[in-house]
Amino acid sequence: MTAFRALTGHEKIKKSLTGAIVSNRVSHAYLFYGPPGVGKRTAGMAFARALLCSGGGGDACEVCDECSRSKQGVHPDLHLIRPDGASIKIRQLRELCDGAVFTSFSEGRQVFLVEQADRMTTEAANSFLKTLEEPMTGVVFILITDELTGIPPTVLSRCLCYRFNNLSRADVTKVIMQEAGSAELAHTMAVLSGGSPGRALALLGGSAGRDRALEMALSLAVNSRSAMPVPPEEISGREGAQEFVNYLTVLFRDVMVVQQTGLGELLINIDRQDDIAVLAGAYDRREVLDILLTAEETARRLAGNVNQRLALDSLLLKIAGF
């Protein structure tokens, strides 16, 4: 568990939340919403720890007993509620609401963090609403959601809402740098993630898929028209096919950039400049444009109810030059 000062990005939100603690103007209910993987849950946990800290500085001091307990995940006044199966059920919310009645163990605050709050059943949301309408002193609720539309308006109106936006490319790179192992790979995944560190880390874990798409493109460019191209065996399901097409689209976008500008610093796959240069020399500009248009059409077809193999074949045939 992290502290606010270690959280990358979202500076205005961090300043607002720490200021509320310092000035003792903490609301009884908060809602953190925005795209998946941008740090809402991390911020929620940092806020919870700061609320429980006895240091009084607006952030977790990491020295007091309260911070030690919250860091170890054993603080008796920090309660986590997650979906039980497909939803958050009324039983869970009743237990939460019953717990909010009792005094905290440390004679400070009690903090309840509800993950994927949009997955509350109607009965659970109605039960939770009663607690929000009559807030208990020293009790703070933090709701986390990707889907604001899934939160009932009656609950929404009783929460102080903070929207978490996508992070800058530099911030995402900073977050995943340690996992990536190299600045070039971190940069590539940061660009592909669209501003979501969570997605960047997921892509990093699946970077073999990008490398497989690049290997296939190079093979088809070198051995064009020599054999019928076949999609990689490891592609499974529509989602896997869509990801494969996305990698190819980004790859040939880079090829076009090299052909048009010759500037390597504009590449997304900046860690594979030599391979992209090979592809740039294997196709003329018109062929690259045709491949990109076919990739766009393939992505549209995969989003619909079409035969996955036929959709991929059309793109691979185009890359192979048939």
N, C-alpha and C positions, 0 to 999 in steps of 0.2 A: 504494500500500500504506500502511495506516495503522498507528498505534501504539496500545497499549492505552488510553492516556489520551484518545485521540480517539474511542474506540469507545463508542457510546451504549448504555446499559443493561448488563445482565448483571454487575452490580457484584460479587456474591459470587464468581462464576467468575473475574473478572479479579483479584480480591484473592487467591484461592487460587493461581492460576497464577503471578502475580508473586511471591507469597510462596515458592513452590517454587523459583523461580530464585534469589532472594536467599539462601535458606537452603541452596542447592545440594542440594535433595532432589527433583530432576527424575526422573520415571518414564521408562521406555524407550518406553512406548506410551500414547497418549491417544485417546479416542473422543469426538467432539463430535456429539451427536444432538439432534433436535427438529424442529419444524415447518419447512417450507421458507421461506426468505426472512427469517429472524430474526437473521441475522448470524453463523452458525456458521463459514462460510468466512472471513469478515472477521476473526473472532476467531482462527481457525487461523493465518492469515497474520500477524496481530499477535503471536501467541505464538511463531511460527517466527522472526520478526525479533528478538524479545526474547531468544530462546535463542541467537541468533547474535551479538548485540550484545556488544562488548568493554567497554562502559561499566560493566556489573555492577550496574545499578540495578533490574533486574527488568522493564524496559521498553526499547524501542528508543530510544536516546539521540538519534538522528537526526544525530549529529555524527561518529561514528567511521567508518572505512572500511567496516566490515561493514554498518552501517546504510545507507550510500550505495549499496553494491552491492545489498543486498536491496530497497531502495526502487526501484532501476532494473530489478529483476528479473533481475539477472545474477550473483547470488551463487553461487559454485561449490558451496557446501555446502547449498544449499536446492533440493530436488528435488521437482517436482510430478508427480503421477501422476493422469491422468484416464482415463475410459473411452475405449477405442478402438472407436468404433462403439457397439454396444449394451452392451458389457461391458468390464471390466478383465480382460485375458487373462493367461495364465500367462507368456507371453513378457515382458510388462511387469513382472510381479512378480519374475521371475528376474533381470531387469536391475536392479531395485530392490535385491534381496537381494545381488546381486554387488557393487553399489555400496556397500552398507553395510559391506563387509569392509575397504574401503580407508580410510586415515587422511584426515581432513579437510584441505582445502587451507590453512585458516587455523590449524591445530593446535587447533581448538576442537571444536564439535559438528558433526555432520551431521544435518540435519532432512529428513525425508521426509513430505510432506503428500499424503494419498490422498483425492481428492474422489470422492463418490458410491461410498463403499467397499462399499455393499450390492450393487453390481453386479459384484463379483468373481466369476468363474466358480468352480466347486467346485475345479478343479485349481489355480487361482491362489490361492484361500484356503488350500488345503493347503500350497502352497509358501511362502506368507507366514507360516503358523503355525510352520514350522520356524525361521524367523528370530526370531520372537517368543519361542520357547522357549529360544533361546540368544542373548540380546541382546548386542550389541557395546557396549563402553564408548564413551560419547560420541555414540551414535546414538539419535535420538528420532523416533518415528513418530507422526503426527497423522492420525487417520482422521476423515473428515467424512461424515455420512449423514443423510438425512431418515427413513429406514426402519430402525429398530433391528432389526426382525425379519429383515432381510436379512443380518445379520451372523452368521456361524456362532458358536454358543455357545463353541466352543474358542478362537476369536479374541477374543470378547467378554470372556472370563474373564481374559485377559492384558492388558487395557487398563484404564486409569483413566478412568472414564466421567463425562462432564459433560452434563447435559441443559440445553439452551437453550430457554427458554419464550418465548411471545409477549411483545412489549414493551408497555408502557403506551401509551395513546393519545398522551400528551404526548411520549413518547420517539419514537414513529413520526413525529409531526408535526415534531419537531426534525430528524430524519434527512432528511425529504423537503422541508423548507421551501425550500431553495435551488432545487430543481427545480420546485416548485409555483409559486413566484413570488408567492403570496399566502397569508396565514394562513388565510383561509376555505377555499380549495381544499385546502390541506395538511390542514386539520382534517377535511374531508369524506373525502378519500382515506384518512386514518389510521383513521377509523371504519369505512369499508368494508373495509379490509384485515384487520381482525380481529387486529391486533397484529403484522403482518408488514411490515417496511419494504420488502422485496423485492416483495411483492404490491402495496403502496401505490404504488411507483414504476411497476409494470406497469399499474395502474389509471390512474395519472396519464397514462401514454402513450396509454391508450385512453379518456381522459375524453370524447372526442367521442361515444363510445357512450352515455354517461350523458346528455349534452346532447341526443342524438338521441331517446332515450327520453322525456326531458322535453318536447321539442318535439312529439312525437307525442301525448303525453297532453294537452298544452294544445290541440292541434288538435282532438282528439276531443272534449274538453270543450266547446269553443266551437262546433264544427260537428256536434254529436251528431245521429245519425240522418239526416244529410244524405247520407251515402255509406257504402258498405261499407268498413271499415278494412282496410288492407293492410299486412303487416309490412314494415319497411324493407328495401330491396334489399340493403343491405350486410351484413345478417345472413347468415352462412354457417356451416353445420354446427350440430351439436347444442350444442357448447360456446358458440358465438356466441348461439344462442337462449337458453340458460340464463343467460348474462350479461345479455342484454336483459331477461329476466323478473326477474332479481335487481335490476336498476336500477329497474324499475317498482315492485317490491315495496317497496324502500327509499323510493322517492319517495312512494308512497301511505301508507307508515308515517308519513312526515313530515306529510302532509296530515292524518292522523288526530290527530297530536300538536297541530297548530295548532288543529284543531276542538275538541279536548278541553281544552287548557290555554291556548292563545294565547301560549305561551312560545317565542320564536324560538331561544333559546339551547339548547333541547333537540333542535334539528333536526340530522340528519346532513348533509343538503345545505344547510348553513348559508349557503353563498354564493349560493343561489338562493331566498332567502326571499320575494321579491316574486312569483315564479312559483308558489311553493307556496301563497301566500295566494290567488292567483287560482283555483287548483284547489280550495282549501278552500271557496271561495265558490260553486263550480260544482256541488258534490255535497253531499247531506246525509250524515249520519253512517252511516246504514244502507247507503247506496250505497258508501261508502268501505270499510266492513266487507266487503260482498259482493265488491268488487274484490280486496281482500287475500286473502280465502278462495279466490277463483278463481285468483289468482296462485300461491298455495301449491299448489293442485291442479295447475296447469299445470307447475310445477317438478317435481312428482312424476311427471307423465306424461312429461315430457321426459327424466327419468332412466331411464325404461323404454323399451320398444320401441314407440313410437307415432309417428304421422305428425306431423312437426314443424309443418307449416303448420296442420293442424287444431288442434293444441294451442295455438298462438299466436292463432289466430282466436278461440277461445273467450274468451281474456283480453281481446283488443282489442274484441270485441263488447260485453263487460261494461263496459269503460271508456267506449265510445261510447254506452252506454245502450240498446242494442237489446234 
